[in-house]
């Protein structure tokens, strides 16, 4: 008698991906509600930064308003900025505790909460490393975000050497990814030469795929470029796939992470890679409601005609797609880097303003 084996059942496409491929899911939010949903669908990591904290507080203010008031009372000389960063710490630690079982099960490779260093420090390597060390001590399963700027590259190496798992952020290009991978390798090798443990470290390098696409769309308008609009959706994917191929060939010990989602290809085209995808909650819900087949596509090349047209019409795509397209000294001036740093810095000020409304309530508002 032949035994019939029932087909495997999965909660969702994202859950199926995490169970049938080596691609990991992280949640691009530290909201407990959103992270809980994500973990239920296979997530093994999460992210926090001032932008995310601002979003968490707006969605879950009922859970945090008493804590904001108590922090203001406890720290009678603290500025709104100091209170804001304490909230970043506490929201990060709370989310990290939810991931602690995953961290222990994965022995450090996953189960981490990604906390971002102050984006206003992007030009100061020493200040970045100092803050990275402090953030790393907040919980055993922290991973610290460091921007891929001129000052960020030496900070990534030094933080890695000190045993801190890093998440390279403000990253959009192949040259940035290579610089990160080489910096991580230098840091790891320094540790190894001194007999220090690296087995529990889990560094990642983010490619903000959608933000590269966004920038090329800005260039289209600024320079009156005529192009098939569908081709603009492939720029970040093309860079990611090329970077992944090079990382495998060279054996870099840092995983790539896809972030800044603008379309399903920022997930579906990368399935099957030994990578991380980190969509926000809203995109996870969208993916899980879709009928997109969960199939490994990471090794499927982007249509060469699309790559050639993007290369022909956009200097900044050529700079992003070619290994020597940008020098480390040029990272800070790259269009997507400037736009992203400005947004992250603005979020710090917006978070300060939210705290200020508690600290110094507006007397004109009833």
N, C-alpha and C positions, 0 to 999 in steps of 0.2 A: 504494500500500500504506500503510495507516494504522499509524503507529508507536504501540505501547503503552508508556506511561510507568508504570513501577512506582510504587506509592504509597510515600511516605517512611516510613522505619522509624525508630523511636526506642527508646532503651534503656529508657525508663520514662516514666510520666506527667509527672514533674517535668522530665525531659529534653525531652519534647515541649513542655511549657509554655515552656521557655527558648528553644526553637528556632522556635516558631510565634507567640509573643505577645511584647509588650514587657516582660512581667513577669520580674524577675530573681530568682534563687535565691541566698540566702546561707546559710551553715551556722552554726547557733547553737552552735558549739563550736570550740575551738582544738585538739582532739585531732587529731593527724596522721592517724591511721587513719580517723576519721570525716570529716575534711575531704577526704581523698583520695577516699573514696566519693562525697562530695557533689560534688566537682569533676568526677568521672567522669559525674555526672548533670546537669551544667550549671551548678554553683554558681560564682559570681564574687565571693564575699566570705565573711567569717567573723567570729566574735565571740569575745572573751575578757573575763572578769571574775573576781573571786575565787570566785564560785560555780562557774564553769566550770573554773577552775584546780584547785579542790578535786576536782571530778569527774575531770579529766584525771589527776591524781596517783593517785587511787584505782584508775583503770582501767589506767594505764600506769606504775605505781610502779617497775617494773623498769628503765624508761628514765630515771628521774629521781632515784632514791635516792642514787646516787653523786654527782650534781651537788648535791643538797641538802647532803650531808656536806662536799663541797669548799667550798661557799659558807660553811658554818659555820666551816671551818678558815681560809679566806681572810680572813674578816671577823670577827676575834676579838672585837671590841667591839659587833657588830651585835645588835640585838634580834631576836626571832622575827618581829616585824612587818616589820622591814626586810628580812629574808631572804625573807619571804612575798612582798613586793612585787617583790623581784628575780626571784622565780620567775614572777610575773605578767608581768614584762617579757620574760623569756627565752622563756617559752612563747608569748607573743604574737609575738615576733620570729621564732621558728621557723615559726609558722603563716604569718606575713606573707611569708616567703621562698617558701613554696609558692604563694602568690597573685601573686607579682611578675610573672610572664609575663602574667597576665590584666590586671593594673594597667597594664602598658605597652601592651597591645593596646587597652584601653579608654580610654587617655589620662587616667587618674585618676578616672573616674566610678565604676568598679568595680575589683575586684581589691584591695580594702582589708581590713585586719584591724582590727576594732573593739575598742579597748581602753578599759576603763572607769576613770574617775577614782575615787579613793577615796570611797566613799559617805558616809563620816563627815565629808566636807568640804561636805556639801550646803547648809550655811548660809553659806558663805564664798566669795563670788565671786572674790576675788583669789587665794585658795588653789587654787580650781578651775582658773583660767586658768593659773596658774604650773605646776601639774601637767600640764595639757593641753599646754603648750608643751614640757615635758620629754618627755612620751610621744610627741608628734608627731615628735621628733627620733630616735626609736628606729629608724625605718625610713621610706623614702620613701612607703610605701603604708599608713601608719597613718590611721585615722579614730578620733577620740576621743569617748567617751561622756560626756555631761554631763547631769545630772539636770534635769528640768523642774520645778525648785523656784523659790521667790522669788529666791534668790541665783543659781540656774542660768540664768535668762533673761538678765541682763546679762553673765554669763560666756559664754553662747553668742554674743552679739553681739561681744564683745571677741575671743574666740577666732577667730571667723570673720574679723573685721577683720585679725587677725594671720596669716591664711592657713591656718588649721587647719580641716580638714574635720571637722565634728562629727556625731555621732549622738546626737540628743536621746533620753534614756531616762527611766524612771520617768514615763511619759506614757500617759494613758488616755482623755483627753477632748478634745473639739473646742476648748474654750478654750485648753488647753495647746498643741495643734497650731498654732493661729493665733498664739499668743504666740511660739512657736518660729520659725514662718515669718517673722513680722515682724522678729524679732531677727536672723535670718540675712540678711534683705533689708537691714537697716540696716548690718550688718557688710560685706556685699558692696558696697553703695553707697559706703561709706567707702573701701574699697579702690579701687573704680573711680575715685572722685574724685581719688585720689592717683596714678592711673596704674599701680596694682599689678595683677598678673595674677590672674585668677580662673578661667581656662579649665580648669585641672587639678583644681579643687576638686569634691568630690562629697558635699555634706551630705545627711543623711537625718534624718527625724523618725519615731521609733518610736511605734506605738500598741500597747500590750500588751493586745491584744483580750481574751485569755482571762482576764486579771486583773480586768478590769471585770466580766466574767461571774461570776467567782469571788466578787467583792465583793457583787454583788446576791444571790447565793445565801446569803451570810452574813446579809445584811439580811432575807431571807425568814425565816430561823430566828429572828433576834433580834426581829423585829416581827410574827411569826406571819402572814405574808402568804400568801394563797392565790392561786396563779397557775399557768397551764399551764407545767409545767417546761420544755417545749421552747422557750418564748418566751425563757427566760433565756439560751439559747445564741446569741441574735441580737443582744444588746446591743452587744458590741464590734464586730460586723460592721456594725451600723447606724451607729455613730459613725465607723467607718473610711470607709464609702461616702460619708457626708455630707462628711467632711473632704476626701476625694479630689475630690468635685465642686467644693467651694469652692476648693481649691488650683488646679484647672484654670482656673476662672473668673478667678481673680486673678493667675494666672501666677507663683505662687511658685516660686522656684528651689531648692526642697528636695523630695526625694522622700519619700513616706510608706513606712514599713516595718512589716509585720505581724509581731508576735512574741507569745510566750506562748500556744502552741497548746493547745487543749482539745478541738477537734473538727475535722473535715475542712473545715468551712465557713470556718475562719480561713485556709484556702488556696483552696478551690474557689470561694468566692463573690467572691474578689478577683482571680481570673485575668483578664488582659486589661488591667489598669491599668499605667501607667508607674510601677511601684512595685517594692518589694522584699518578698519573703516570706522569713522567716528561721526555719524550723523546726529544732528539734534533730534529731539523727541518728535517734532512734527514730521520730519522726513522719515523717521522710523515707522510712524503710523501709516504714512503714505506707502512706503515700500511694503509693509505687511498687508496692506489692503490691495496690493497690485496682483496681477497675474504674470508678472515677469518670472521667467524660468530661472531657477537657481542653477547656473551652469558655469563651470570655470571658463573665464574669458581673458584672464590676465595676459596670456601668451598670444592672443589674437591681435595682430598688429593693426594700428589705425591705418585706414586707407591712405596709401602713399600720396594720392592726388590731393587729399586734404592737407597733409603735412607740407607738401610742396607749395600749395597755395598760401597757407599760413606763413610759411617761411619767406615766400616771395613778397607778400604784402605787409608784413609786420617785422620791423627791426627787433622789437621787444620779444616776439616769439622766437626769433633766431637766437637772441640772447638767452632765453629761457631753455631752449631745446638743445643747445650745443654746450658741451662740457666746458669749453673755454669762452663761452659767451659773456660771462661776467667775471671780473676779478673780485676778490674779497673787499677791496677798497670801494667797489661800485655797488655793493649790496644795499647800502642805506639809501642811495639815490634812485633805485629802481622804482618805477611807478607804483606797483602793487605794495611794495614795502612802505613807501611813504603814506599811501592811503590807509593801510592797515594800522600802522603805528599811530597815525592821527586818530583813528577810530578808537583804538585801545586807550590812548591817553585821554581822549574826550570822555570815555566811559568812567575813568577814574574821577574826573571832575563831576560827572553826573551822579556817581555814587556819593561823593562828598556832599553834593547838594541835597540828596535824599536824607543823609544823616543830619545835615545842617537844619533841616526842617524840624527835626526832633530836638536838636540842641538849642536852636534859637527860633522858636515858632514865629511865624508871620503874624504880627498883631492885627493886621488888616483882614485876616481870614477868620471868619466866625468859627 
